[in-house]
Amino acid sequence: MGGGFFFFFDFADNNYIQFKFTCDGENLSPGLVLDNIPEGTKSLALIMDDTDSPNGEFVHWVMWNMPVKSKIVQNKAEGIVGKNTQGKNMYYGPCPPNGMHTYHFKVYALNSLLELPASSGKAELLKAIEGHIIELAVLKGRYSRKSEPVGK
C-alpha cells in the first residue's frame, strides 16, 4: 500500500462532526473530497463505524462500488449501500446514547468492482475486499449529543 491517499469531510480529522450529519440534525451523509487516489483504482468502498457503542461496534454506513471520483456530494454518494447495524440499507448518522463517541471513516481504494448483494453488511464487505485493497485512508470524527450543535 502507498502513503498519499487521503480524504476529508466538512470537518477536520478527530474533530466534531457537524450537527446536520447526525440523528439530532438532518441525518445527511457527509460529502467527501479524495486526494491522491491510487493509480489502478477501479472502485471505492466506505465503512463508518462507532467502536464506543455500549453494545459493541455500531456500523453506521457501508458502501461499495463507488465510482472513482475526487468529490462525492453530500447526501448523494453513488454506489451500493449495504446494511448498517440496524439492518437498514442507509446512512445512519451519529446518535450516541451517552458521552462522546469517536466515529471511524474508512475509504478503501480497490482494484475491482465487487460482486456483493445489497443485503451485505460490514463483515461481508471486509471479506469481499480481501486481496483487492490498493490503499486505505482513515479519518475520525467525534460527536456527543450533549455538546452544542456544530455547523448547523
PyRosetta script that sets phi, psi and omega in degrees:
from pyrosetta import init, pose_from_sequence

init()
pose = pose_from_sequence("MGGGFFFFFDFADNNYIQFKFTCDGENLSPGLVLDNIPEGTKSLALIMDDTDSPNGEFVHWVMWNMPVKSKIVQNKAEGIVGKNTQGKNMYYGPCPPNGMHTYHFKVYALNSLLELPASSGKAELLKAIEGHIIELAVLKGRYSRKSEPVGK")
pose.set_psi(1, 146.6)
pose.set_omega(1, -178.9)
pose.set_phi(2, -78.3)
pose.set_psi(2, -150.4)
pose.set_omega(2, -178.8)
pose.set_phi(3, -149.9)
pose.set_psi(3, 3.9)
pose.set_omega(3, -175.2)
pose.set_phi(4, -107.6)
pose.set_psi(4, -6.7)
pose.set_omega(4, -177.0)
pose.set_phi(5, -71.9)
pose.set_psi(5, 126.6)
pose.set_omega(5, 176.3)
pose.set_phi(6, -152.6)
pose.set_psi(6, 168.5)
pose.set_omega(6, 178.7)
pose.set_phi(7, -148.1)
pose.set_psi(7, 165.2)
pose.set_omega(7, 173.8)
pose.set_phi(8, -147.8)
pose.set_psi(8, 156.0)
pose.set_omega(8, 177.0)
pose.set_phi(9, -106.1)
pose.set_psi(9, -157.4)
pose.set_omega(9, 175.6)
pose.set_phi(10, -84.3)
pose.set_psi(10, 15.2)
pose.set_omega(10, 175.9)
pose.set_phi(11, -141.5)
pose.set_psi(11, 153.3)
pose.set_omega(11, -178.1)
pose.set_phi(12, -79.5)
pose.set_psi(12, 158.6)
pose.set_omega(12, 178.8)
pose.set_phi(13, -55.5)
pose.set_psi(13, 133.0)
pose.set_omega(13, 178.4)
pose.set_phi(14, 64.6)
pose.set_psi(14, 26.2)
pose.set_omega(14, 179.1)
pose.set_phi(15, -111.8)
pose.set_psi(15, 178.0)
pose.set_omega(15, -179.8)
pose.set_phi(16, -70.2)
pose.set_psi(16, 137.3)
pose.set_omega(16, 175.7)
pose.set_phi(17, -79.0)
pose.set_psi(17, 134.6)
pose.set_omega(17, -177.8)
pose.set_phi(18, -61.3)
pose.set_psi(18, 142.9)
pose.set_omega(18, -177.4)
pose.set_phi(19, -50.8)
pose.set_psi(19, -41.4)
pose.set_omega(19, -175.7)
pose.set_phi(20, -64.4)
pose.set_psi(20, -17.5)
pose.set_omega(20, 179.7)
pose.set_phi(21, -93.1)
pose.set_psi(21, 5.1)
pose.set_omega(21, -175.4)
pose.set_phi(22, -109.9)
pose.set_psi(22, 171.3)
pose.set_omega(22, 177.4)
pose.set_phi(23, -67.8)
pose.set_psi(23, -21.2)
pose.set_omega(23, 178.6)
pose.set_phi(24, -81.5)
pose.set_psi(24, -17.3)
pose.set_omega(24, 178.6)
pose.set_phi(25, -105.9)
pose.set_psi(25, -130.6)
pose.set_omega(25, -176.9)
pose.set_phi(26, -92.9)
pose.set_psi(26, -3.9)
pose.set_omega(26, -179.0)
pose.set_phi(27, 56.4)
pose.set_psi(27, 37.7)
pose.set_omega(27, 178.0)
pose.set_phi(28, -80.6)
pose.set_psi(28, 141.8)
pose.set_omega(28, 172.7)
pose.set_phi(29, -76.8)
pose.set_psi(29, 134.4)
pose.set_omega(29, -177.2)
pose.set_phi(30, -70.2)
pose.set_psi(30, 147.5)
pose.set_omega(30, 171.0)
pose.set_phi(31, -79.6)
pose.set_psi(31, 160.1)
pose.set_omega(31, 177.3)
pose.set_phi(32, -142.5)
pose.set_psi(32, 154.2)
pose.set_omega(32, 177.4)
pose.set_phi(33, -117.7)
pose.set_psi(33, 128.6)
pose.set_omega(33, -179.4)
pose.set_phi(34, -108.8)
pose.set_psi(34, 143.4)
pose.set_omega(34, 178.7)
pose.set_phi(35, -132.5)
pose.set_psi(35, 149.8)
pose.set_omega(35, -179.8)
pose.set_phi(36, 56.4)
pose.set_psi(36, 44.6)
pose.set_omega(36, 176.4)
pose.set_phi(37, -60.2)
pose.set_psi(37, 127.1)
pose.set_omega(37, -175.2)
pose.set_phi(38, -61.3)
pose.set_psi(38, 144.6)
pose.set_omega(38, 175.4)
pose.set_phi(39, -60.8)
pose.set_psi(39, 140.6)
pose.set_omega(39, 179.6)
pose.set_phi(40, 89.8)
pose.set_psi(40, -0.2)
pose.set_omega(40, 178.8)
pose.set_phi(41, -70.0)
pose.set_psi(41, 125.8)
pose.set_omega(41, -180.0)
pose.set_phi(42, -105.3)
pose.set_psi(42, -23.1)
pose.set_omega(42, 178.2)
pose.set_phi(43, -161.1)
pose.set_psi(43, 166.4)
pose.set_omega(43, 178.0)
pose.set_phi(44, -120.4)
pose.set_psi(44, 151.9)
pose.set_omega(44, 173.2)
pose.set_phi(45, -131.4)
pose.set_psi(45, 151.8)
pose.set_omega(45, -176.1)
pose.set_phi(46, -138.0)
pose.set_psi(46, 139.8)
pose.set_omega(46, 173.4)
pose.set_phi(47, -134.4)
pose.set_psi(47, 132.7)
pose.set_omega(47, 172.8)
pose.set_phi(48, -123.3)
pose.set_psi(48, 123.8)
pose.set_omega(48, 178.2)
pose.set_phi(49, -141.6)
pose.set_psi(49, 164.6)
pose.set_omega(49, -179.5)
pose.set_phi(50, -122.8)
pose.set_psi(50, 112.1)
pose.set_omega(50, -179.9)
pose.set_phi(51, -92.3)
pose.set_psi(51, 0.9)
pose.set_omega(51, 177.4)
pose.set_phi(52, -91.5)
pose.set_psi(52, 0.6)
pose.set_omega(52, -177.8)
pose.set_phi(53, -59.7)
pose.set_psi(53, 136.3)
pose.set_omega(53, -178.6)
pose.set_phi(54, -63.4)
pose.set_psi(54, -22.1)
pose.set_omega(54, 179.4)
pose.set_phi(55, -99.3)
pose.set_psi(55, 20.1)
pose.set_omega(55, -175.7)
pose.set_phi(56, 96.2)
pose.set_psi(56, -163.3)
pose.set_omega(56, -176.6)
pose.set_phi(57, -63.6)
pose.set_psi(57, 139.1)
pose.set_omega(57, 173.8)
pose.set_phi(58, -120.2)
pose.set_psi(58, 119.2)
pose.set_omega(58, -179.8)
pose.set_phi(59, -91.7)
pose.set_psi(59, 121.7)
pose.set_omega(59, -176.8)
pose.set_phi(60, -96.5)
pose.set_psi(60, -29.0)
pose.set_omega(60, -171.8)
pose.set_phi(61, -157.7)
pose.set_psi(61, 130.9)
pose.set_omega(61, 177.1)
pose.set_phi(62, -137.0)
pose.set_psi(62, 126.4)
pose.set_omega(62, 177.7)
pose.set_phi(63, -141.6)
pose.set_psi(63, 151.5)
pose.set_omega(63, 174.4)
pose.set_phi(64, -151.2)
pose.set_psi(64, 172.3)
pose.set_omega(64, -174.2)
pose.set_phi(65, 55.2)
pose.set_psi(65, 35.5)
pose.set_omega(65, 175.1)
pose.set_phi(66, -76.7)
pose.set_psi(66, 137.1)
pose.set_omega(66, 179.5)
pose.set_phi(67, -63.8)
pose.set_psi(67, 151.8)
pose.set_omega(67, -179.2)
pose.set_phi(68, -81.1)
pose.set_psi(68, 98.3)
pose.set_omega(68, -179.4)
pose.set_phi(69, -133.1)
pose.set_psi(69, 154.8)
pose.set_omega(69, 178.1)
pose.set_phi(70, -83.9)
pose.set_psi(70, -16.3)
pose.set_omega(70, -179.9)
pose.set_phi(71, -136.7)
pose.set_psi(71, 130.3)
pose.set_omega(71, 176.2)
pose.set_phi(72, -116.4)
pose.set_psi(72, 120.9)
pose.set_omega(72, -172.2)
pose.set_phi(73, -73.2)
pose.set_psi(73, 140.3)
pose.set_omega(73, 178.8)
pose.set_phi(74, -51.8)
pose.set_psi(74, 131.0)
pose.set_omega(74, 177.5)
pose.set_phi(75, 62.3)
pose.set_psi(75, 15.1)
pose.set_omega(75, -179.0)
pose.set_phi(76, -137.7)
pose.set_psi(76, 33.3)
pose.set_omega(76, 179.7)
pose.set_phi(77, -63.8)
pose.set_psi(77, 135.2)
pose.set_omega(77, 179.3)
pose.set_phi(78, -96.2)
pose.set_psi(78, 147.2)
pose.set_omega(78, 179.3)
pose.set_phi(79, 133.3)
pose.set_psi(79, -169.9)
pose.set_omega(79, 179.6)
pose.set_phi(80, -96.0)
pose.set_psi(80, 127.7)
pose.set_omega(80, 178.1)
pose.set_phi(81, -95.8)
pose.set_psi(81, 121.8)
pose.set_omega(81, 179.0)
pose.set_phi(82, -89.7)
pose.set_psi(82, -175.6)
pose.set_omega(82, -177.0)
pose.set_phi(83, -81.2)
pose.set_psi(83, 137.2)
pose.set_omega(83, 173.4)
pose.set_phi(84, -89.7)
pose.set_psi(84, -174.6)
pose.set_omega(84, -178.5)
pose.set_phi(85, -61.6)
pose.set_psi(85, -27.9)
pose.set_omega(85, 178.6)
pose.set_phi(86, -77.8)
pose.set_psi(86, -3.0)
pose.set_omega(86, -179.4)
pose.set_phi(87, 81.2)
pose.set_psi(87, 15.7)
pose.set_omega(87, -178.4)
pose.set_phi(88, -109.6)
pose.set_psi(88, 143.7)
pose.set_omega(88, 177.6)
pose.set_phi(89, -86.7)
pose.set_psi(89, 79.6)
pose.set_omega(89, -178.0)
pose.set_phi(90, -165.8)
pose.set_psi(90, 163.6)
pose.set_omega(90, 169.6)
pose.set_phi(91, -77.1)
pose.set_psi(91, 133.8)
pose.set_omega(91, 173.7)
pose.set_phi(92, -125.5)
pose.set_psi(92, 110.3)
pose.set_omega(92, -174.5)
pose.set_phi(93, -65.4)
pose.set_psi(93, 164.8)
pose.set_omega(93, 178.0)
pose.set_phi(94, -51.9)
pose.set_psi(94, 136.0)
pose.set_omega(94, -176.9)
pose.set_phi(95, -157.1)
pose.set_psi(95, 55.8)
pose.set_omega(95, -173.0)
pose.set_phi(96, -66.2)
pose.set_psi(96, 138.8)
pose.set_omega(96, 179.6)
pose.set_phi(97, -71.3)
pose.set_psi(97, -25.9)
pose.set_omega(97, -178.9)
pose.set_phi(98, -158.5)
pose.set_psi(98, 141.1)
pose.set_omega(98, 172.8)
pose.set_phi(99, 66.8)
pose.set_psi(99, -175.3)
pose.set_omega(99, 180.0)
pose.set_phi(100, -81.9)
pose.set_psi(100, 131.8)
pose.set_omega(100, 177.1)
pose.set_phi(101, -120.2)
pose.set_psi(101, 148.9)
pose.set_omega(101, 176.8)
pose.set_phi(102, -107.6)
pose.set_psi(102, 130.8)
pose.set_omega(102, -178.1)
pose.set_phi(103, -109.6)
pose.set_psi(103, 130.5)
pose.set_omega(103, -177.3)
pose.set_phi(104, -103.2)
pose.set_psi(104, 121.7)
pose.set_omega(104, 176.1)
pose.set_phi(105, -107.4)
pose.set_psi(105, 124.4)
pose.set_omega(105, 179.9)
pose.set_phi(106, -124.6)
pose.set_psi(106, 127.0)
pose.set_omega(106, 175.7)
pose.set_phi(107, -115.4)
pose.set_psi(107, 125.2)
pose.set_omega(107, -178.7)
pose.set_phi(108, -105.6)
pose.set_psi(108, 127.7)
pose.set_omega(108, 170.4)
pose.set_phi(109, -89.3)
pose.set_psi(109, 121.6)
pose.set_omega(109, -174.3)
pose.set_phi(110, -115.5)
pose.set_psi(110, 152.5)
pose.set_omega(110, -178.9)
pose.set_phi(111, -90.3)
pose.set_psi(111, 9.4)
pose.set_omega(111, 179.3)
pose.set_phi(112, -160.2)
pose.set_psi(112, 167.8)
pose.set_omega(112, 167.3)
pose.set_phi(113, -81.5)
pose.set_psi(113, 160.5)
pose.set_omega(113, -177.7)
pose.set_phi(114, -110.7)
pose.set_psi(114, 140.6)
pose.set_omega(114, 172.9)
pose.set_phi(115, -95.5)
pose.set_psi(115, 89.5)
pose.set_omega(115, -174.0)
pose.set_phi(116, -142.9)
pose.set_psi(116, 126.7)
pose.set_omega(116, -179.6)
pose.set_phi(117, -70.1)
pose.set_psi(117, 153.4)
pose.set_omega(117, -179.4)
pose.set_phi(118, -65.1)
pose.set_psi(118, -12.7)
pose.set_omega(118, 177.6)
pose.set_phi(119, -77.2)
pose.set_psi(119, -0.6)
pose.set_omega(119, -178.3)
pose.set_phi(120, -81.6)
pose.set_psi(120, 156.2)
pose.set_omega(120, 176.2)
pose.set_phi(121, -123.0)
pose.set_psi(121, -159.4)
pose.set_omega(121, -175.8)
pose.set_phi(122, -59.5)
pose.set_psi(122, -46.4)
pose.set_omega(122, -176.5)
pose.set_phi(123, -60.2)
pose.set_psi(123, -44.3)
pose.set_omega(123, -180.0)
pose.set_phi(124, -67.1)
pose.set_psi(124, -38.7)
pose.set_omega(124, 178.5)
pose.set_phi(125, -63.3)
pose.set_psi(125, -47.1)
pose.set_omega(125, -179.2)
pose.set_phi(126, -60.3)
pose.set_psi(126, -37.4)
pose.set_omega(126, 177.4)
pose.set_phi(127, -67.8)
pose.set_psi(127, -41.4)
pose.set_omega(127, -177.3)
pose.set_phi(128, -67.6)
pose.set_psi(128, -29.2)
pose.set_omega(128, -176.9)
pose.set_phi(129, -87.5)
pose.set_psi(129, -6.5)
pose.set_omega(129, 177.6)
pose.set_phi(130, -55.1)
pose.set_psi(130, 129.4)
pose.set_omega(130, 179.5)
pose.set_phi(131, 81.9)
pose.set_psi(131, -0.6)
pose.set_omega(131, -179.2)
pose.set_phi(132, -117.8)
pose.set_psi(132, -1.3)
pose.set_omega(132, -176.7)
pose.set_phi(133, -80.5)
pose.set_psi(133, 120.8)
pose.set_omega(133, 173.4)
pose.set_phi(134, -86.9)
pose.set_psi(134, -45.3)
pose.set_omega(134, -179.2)
pose.set_phi(135, -159.3)
pose.set_psi(135, 154.6)
pose.set_omega(135, 179.9)
pose.set_phi(136, -123.8)
pose.set_psi(136, 136.5)
pose.set_omega(136, 173.9)
pose.set_phi(137, -121.7)
pose.set_psi(137, 139.8)
pose.set_omega(137, -175.6)
pose.set_phi(138, -129.2)
pose.set_psi(138, 141.4)
pose.set_omega(138, 175.9)
pose.set_phi(139, -140.6)
pose.set_psi(139, 146.6)
pose.set_omega(139, 178.0)
pose.set_phi(140, -118.0)
pose.set_psi(140, 145.4)
pose.set_omega(140, 174.0)
pose.set_phi(141, -132.6)
pose.set_psi(141, 155.6)
pose.set_omega(141, -178.2)
pose.set_phi(142, -123.8)
pose.set_psi(142, 150.7)
pose.set_omega(142, 176.8)
pose.set_phi(143, -157.5)
pose.set_psi(143, 140.5)
pose.set_omega(143, 173.0)
pose.set_phi(144, -134.2)
pose.set_psi(144, 135.4)
pose.set_omega(144, -178.6)
pose.set_phi(145, -70.1)
pose.set_psi(145, -15.9)
pose.set_omega(145, 179.3)
pose.set_phi(146, -90.2)
pose.set_psi(146, -6.8)
pose.set_omega(146, -179.5)
pose.set_phi(147, -81.4)
pose.set_psi(147, 159.9)
pose.set_omega(147, 177.1)
pose.set_phi(148, -65.2)
pose.set_psi(148, 142.8)
pose.set_omega(148, 176.3)
pose.set_phi(149, -57.5)
pose.set_psi(149, 133.0)
pose.set_omega(149, -179.4)
pose.set_phi(150, -112.0)
pose.set_psi(150, 130.8)
pose.set_omega(150, 172.7)
pose.set_phi(151, 62.8)
pose.set_psi(151, 41.7)
pose.set_omega(151, 177.5)
pose.set_phi(152, -55.3)
pose.dump_pdb("model.pdb")
